[in-house]
Amino acid sequence: MRYNALEILKQGLTGNKGWTPAWRDPDPKPEYDIVIVGGGGHGLATAYYLSNKFGFQNIAVVEKGWIGSGNVGRNTTLIRSNYLLEGNQPFYELSMQLWEGLEQDFNYNAMVSQRGILNLYHSDAQRDAFARRGNAMHLTGSGGVLLDEAQIRKKCPYLDFDNARFPIKGALWQPRGGTVRHDAVAWGFARGADQKGVDILQNCEVTGFQIDDGVCKAVETSRGIIRAKKIAVCVAGSSGRVMSMAGMRLPIESHVLQAFVSEGLKPTIPGVITFGAGHFYVSQSDKGGLVFGGDIDGYNSYAQRGNLPVVEDVCEGGMAILPMIGRARLLRMWGGLMDMSMDGSPFIDRTHIKGLYFNGGWCYGGFKATPASGYCYAHLLAKDVPHPVATQLRLDRFRRGAPIDEKGAGPQPNLH
Amino acid sequence: MIIHHPLLGPRDAAEFVYLGDASLIERPDGLAENAEDTMYEYVYLRDNPAGLHRELWYHEQGDRSWLVVTRNTVTHEITAVELARDVACDKGRSK
């Protein structure tokens, strides 16, 4: 069924009885061409692009719980393409372009809202760094505007411009940044893939890989053994856990990142605002809640919940630029698992095991990358060569001495 | 999280800085034949287990000792805390 205005009218006049489930609930087949492990945003996007752009039909997505139960439903929904380095920025720009056409493409309302992202700067040195970043963004056509204090005062008069420690001096603004309704991204990709015959197998946990002579031939799951020519792991957050079943150690640690939502407020924050001197970012959801977050907790964790010191740190960051949020009450907070890689950048690559592919290491920036991650992973799976914008996102880059370290923090995952 | 420091008793984890897997104590010989491989694995690859994890914490806001904490990464429960110095000495190192 195609969603459109006429269909809504028709269904409305007939008691809304004709709507059908957005995807099927099939039983696993014994064999597929490609099995994607992980029914999150990236896995479903991979299935969508494989089936819709690369002509593959015989595909399954296996998911331990229900689709979208992991990080695609836990993030703070931001999209942006304001990276610096060559290995990253073209990739994130592709992602932004895919976001821009996504809803028409998969015929689903994902509420892509490009309200702009404002990265505040607080010192001369930071202004210079942002000017450099803005120039890097222009090289990929991503657009970026360096705003001075007066321009921000007009846009966001409620910021604490004269903060004694971190006065706001200006910002790098990317007008194309914004937010997307994250659950709808998972559902839209799932529906689009399902319509092309992709089997989405929920409650189907991978319990092992069958590897013979360095060739991965099947996945063992809680719903039986499924053979496949190619097995594509896409489980960021749990990559360490899943890849250890294939005997692999990764340049990744799993960490917990917390996110927060305030009570619903009247419209106040137009786009996304980030603090330049601490780690804090905030946007306002369509329901009015302020959605915000900050640093990861900083220790290995698979617990999907964090601790209070980081809650305090994030709220202090918020108070430093937006004193008015001290009047708002915190409604909800939760944690998600992050694949923190050794340089803060992700991987989309083959492994040394034939037929086994790996996508992960998204740190806490995976959501904005969802469409490009799916597209580039699909490209790799279909053609066995990396997509041009993902050529540097390789597993062996540390051995080659070619990390993509945006922050220049070195191989210390909790600092990225 | 509360870390039971072997010398100072229960301390808030916020007083500590986290480094990572306790295997980082065992730095390989950088001049050995196979140093390129062993250093690569030492610096970049991690076991990253879901469950018990031995890890290094530095008591920066306290006595500046390094601790080896055994913690469950699924529940955050801490089951053992040792001085990293003792762990290293047990492995035959001088300090």
Interface residues (C-beta under 8 A of the other chain):
Chain A: S238 G240 R241 S244 R249 L250 P251 I252 E253 S254 G298 Y299 N300 S301 Y302 A303 N307 P309 M342 F398 R399 P411 Q412 P413 N414
Chain B: M1 D12 A13 A14 Y18 L19 G20 D21 Y40 E41 V43 Y44 L45 R46 D47 N48 P49 A50 H53 E55 R71 T73 V74 T75 H76
